[in-house]
């Protein structure tokens, strides 16, 4: 689902979340999201106005990272930006280590973490009830709303996440370890859009 086609309330929540990131005056913004490989797209490779999110041709990026870059553009961000693509086979230790490393990029790193919850439709497009979806939805919402104090993201099952097409598993695990004493956690949006569970939240000092 492209950002311009997203429901208005979801777009408004995304805009609010991005504004919260930029309100902390970051030195650099990292857009973290799912893709087909683990790869750091350096500033020049983003084609965002020489490493800045002033222009929008992001066709070389995975969809989630492209949407994240588009959101930064809409918010007027003109500072440095990098995009970190994560594949879905990564382990919690690897994601956690990367979170610590990413937090060291600068004194003030803004994180825009992209990814979705489970998909309720099968490969044939038919929507089927699955109690596991409701359980994982509740866990994601609670973790985002409370700063994951119970460690839900690190223990999210990799195989189950892949089966239910939870693309946010690796990005959220990275976020868990890149939490720089962020004590204010707000869940702005938690609804199903086109059979996909969508969440928007902010973690801030």
N, C-alpha and C positions, 0 to 999 in steps of 0.2 A: 504494500500500500504506500503510495507516494505521499509526502507531506502535504502538498496542496490539496489532495483528495481526502485527507483525514477529516473526521467530524470536527465541527467547530469547537466543541468543548475540549476535545483532545488537543487540538492545535493551541487553544488558549492555555491549557495546562503545560504544554511543552514550552511555550513562550515564557510562561512564568518561571519554569525551572531554569531555562537558559539565563533569564534575567538574574536569578539568584546566584548562578555561577559567576556571572560577570560583575555582580555587585561586590564580590570579594577582591576585585582588582587583581586578577591573576596576571602573572608574567607571561604565561603560555597556557593555552587550552589544549587538552588532549581529548580527542574524540575516540572513544573505545567502543568497538562493536564487533558483531559476528561476521565471519567471512569463510572462505574456503581454505585459508592458510593462516599461519601466524606470521604477520609481516607489519613492519613499521613503515608507513608511508611518510617519508620525510617532507618537509615543508614544500620544497620545489616540485615534488611529484604530485601534489594535490591540485595544482593549477588553480589556486585560489588567490590570484593576484600576488604572485611571488611569495607564497607561503602565508598569505593573509586572506581571511575570509571575506574579501571585498567583492569578489566575482564568483559566479556559480557553476562553471562547467566542471562537474565532478563525475563524469561518466566512467572514469577508470576505477572508481571506488566501489566497493560493495554497497548495496542499497542502504543498509543501516548507517554506514559512515557518510554516504552521500546526503542522507536526510539530516544527519547531525550537522554537517557542514552548511547545509541550506538553512537550518535553524540559526546557526551563528551569523550567517549573512543577514537573515531577517532581523536579528537583534542589533545589527550594526557593529559587530566585532571587527576590529581592524588590526588586532594584534597577532602574534605568532600562533600557529595551530599545527598540530600533528595528528595523524589518524593512525590508530593501532588496531589492526585487523586480527581477530582471534578465531582459530578453527574450533570445532566442537569436540575434538578428541583430547583436549588439554586436561591435565589433572589439576586438582586443587593446589598441591604444592607449587606447581609451575605458575599457575595464575596468581597465587599469593605472592610468590617471589617477584613476579612482574609488577604487582601492585606496589610493593615496597620500592622497587627500582624506579617506577614511574613517578612516585611521590618525590623522588630526589632530583627530578629534572630541573627544578627551580625552587626558590623559597616559597613561591605562591603558584601552585599548579591548579588550574581549573579543570575539573573532570566532567565531561559530558558522556555518560555511559548509555549506550544504546542496546536494545535487545527486547524481545517479547516473551511473554509467557506461553503456555501451551496452546496448541491449535486443536479445535474441537472437530474439525472436518478430516475425513480420511483422504487417502490418495484419490479416490473417485469423486471427492467433493461433497459426499454425503456427511451430514452432521450426526454424530452418534454420542449418546450419553456415556460418560466414563467417570466413575467416582474418583479416579486418580487425578483427573483434571481439577475437580473442585478442591481436593486436598492440597495440590501443589499451588493452586491459585491463592488459597488462604495463607499458605506458608510464605509465598512471595510478598503478598500484601502486608502481612505482619512484619516481615523482615525489613521491608522498605520503610514502613511507618515507624519502626522502633530501632533502626540502626543495626539490625540483625544481632541483637545481644544474645540470642539463643543459638547462633551459629547455623542457621538454616542453609545459607548459600554454600558454605564449605562442604556440607554433607549431602548436597543435592546429587542424586544418583545420575551418573553420566549416561548410562544406557536408557534410563527412563526419560531423561531430558531429551535425548535424541529421538526416542520413539514418539514422544508427544510434541516434538519440534519446539522445544523451549530454547530459543536462540540466545537468551540472556544469561544462561548458566555461567559461562566463562567470564563475560564482562562483569557480572555481579560478584563473582569470586575475586576478581582483581580489585574491584571497589572495596571489598571487605578488608583487604590488607592495606589499601591506600587511604584508609580513613584517618585523616590528620586531626585527631581530637575533635571530630565533628559531633556536636552534642545536640543539635536541633534537627530533628527528622520529621518531614511532613510528606504524607501521601496525598498527592493532589488529584489523582485520577486512577480508577481501577474499574474498568469495564471491558466487555467483549465487543470487538469491532470486526465484522466479517469473519466470525468464528475464531478469532485470535484474541487471547487475553492481553490487554494493553494496560500498562502501569506507568505512571509518572510520579516521581518523588524528588524531593530535595534533601540533601544532607549538608548542613552548614554549621559554622561555629556558633 
